[in-house]
Amino acid sequence: MSVEAKRVMELRKITDLPMMQCKKALTETDGDVEKAVELLRMQGARMAEKKAHRKTGDGAVGFYIHHNGKLGVLVELNCETDFVAKSDDFQNLLKAVSLHIAFHDPIAIDRGGVSPEAVEKERALILGQLDEDESMKNKPDQVKEKIAEGKIDKFFKERVLLEQAYVKDDKITVQELISQTIGKLGENITVGRFTRFKVGEE
């Protein structure tokens, strides 16, 4: 089918992907912009999965300093080559991740970075709350455990960087944001490490 130029421009504005890639996605989805966005998102995730094993030995360090000077973030974002590290798309992603960390204060990059002690502390807190809940008094322990697992999963999604809803678009996670850039640049991209400082906080 023939795709209207204005739809291609609309999709490009949403995704920031090349015109031909946007046109192809619209052709495959019969001109439906929302479906094309989802298609491109899935393609980015698939590409990220394929490239996940590739080493990211290059990259750059970015930062964010809040306007009042009391909050700052340093982030190491890794990729495969210096060429990509210097690209506008990579640098924009680095700024986006830095800003997100400043506002959402993650405790780790992924679930593996959360200490078992922190998880057990959260589990104990949740189970304690369930024990105090009148509606849960007569529920079997396995039911409480299942509820606790669901709440721990939510805890990870709220506190782990890659699973958090992106600060500027809560329809996608930070990992999906990174995957979009992987799809655009064709290289694996990973978060190496980050530090967040706030005046008065330990």
C-alpha positions, -999 to +999 in steps of 0.1 A: +000+000+000+010+036-005+019+054+028+011+091+032+042+112+038+026+129+068+021+095+085+058+087+079+068+121+094+045+115+124+060+081+131+095+095+127+087+122+152+075+096+177+104+071+172+132+092+159+140+064+135+151+067+098+124+076+073+127+043+053+124+023+085+093+042+095+078+038+060+085+001+060+068-003+094+037+017+082+035-004+051+035-036+072+008-022+095-015-008+068-007+028+078-016+024+115+008+046+134+002+030+168+007-005+154+038+007+136+052+021+169+046-013+186+062-031+156+093-010+157+095-014+195+094-052+191+120-051+163+143-031+186+138-056+214+146-085+191+177-068+178+188-060+214+183-097+223+204-108+194+232-085+202+231-090+240+261-114+239+283-089+222+310-072+243+306-035+250+341-024+255+337+012+245+312+039+255+311+072+274+304+088+308+275+112+310+261+133+338+231+153+350+232+182+375+198+195+387+193+232+383+196+238+421+230+222+422+219+198+450+214+166+429+238+150+404+242+118+385+272+101+368+265+072+343+287+049+323+270+038+292+288+012+271+287+002+234+309-017+210+328+011+192+341+046+197+322+057+165+289+049+181+299+063+215+304+097+198+271+096+178+243+120+186+219+091+192+242+075+218+249+108+235+211+116+236+205+082+252+232+088+278+215+121+287+181+105+289+194+077+312+212+103+334+180+124+337+159+093+345+183+081+373+182+116+389+144+115+391+137+078+398+166+070+421+171+032+412+190+010+436+206-012+409+210-016+372+191-050+371+177-076+396+211-092+399+225-060+414+200-060+443+215-077+474+198-108+487+196-090+521+176-061+505+152-086+489+147-105+522+142-073+541+115-063+516+099-098+518+098-096+556+082-062+555+056-073+530+048-105+550+046-084+582+021-061+566+000-091+554+000-106+589-014-073+602-041-071+575-074-083+589-086-096+556-055-119+554-057-134+589-072-167+578-054-170+545-030-200+541+007-192+542+012-202+505-014-176+495+005-150+515+038-161+499+023-158+464+011-122+472+045-114+486+062-127+454+039-104+433+048-074+455+085-082+453+082-083+415+066-048+417+094-037+440+120-047+414+100-029+387+099+003+408+135+002+420+157-015+393+168+008+366+162-013+335+127-023+346+116+012+357+091+031+335+110+057+316+106+092+332+096+109+299+074+081+286+059+057+311+046+034+283+082+020+280+109+009+304+144+021+304+155-012+288+130-006+260+144+029+256+179+014+253+167-013+229+152+014+206+187+029+203+203-005+197+178-010+169+188+023+154+226+020+158+230-017+153+253-022+183+248-036+218+245-010+245+246-016+282+246+004+314+280-001+330+275+017+364+259+048+379+262+070+409+236+094+422+244+121+447+220+143+466+231+169+491+224+157+527+218+121+517+243+093+527 
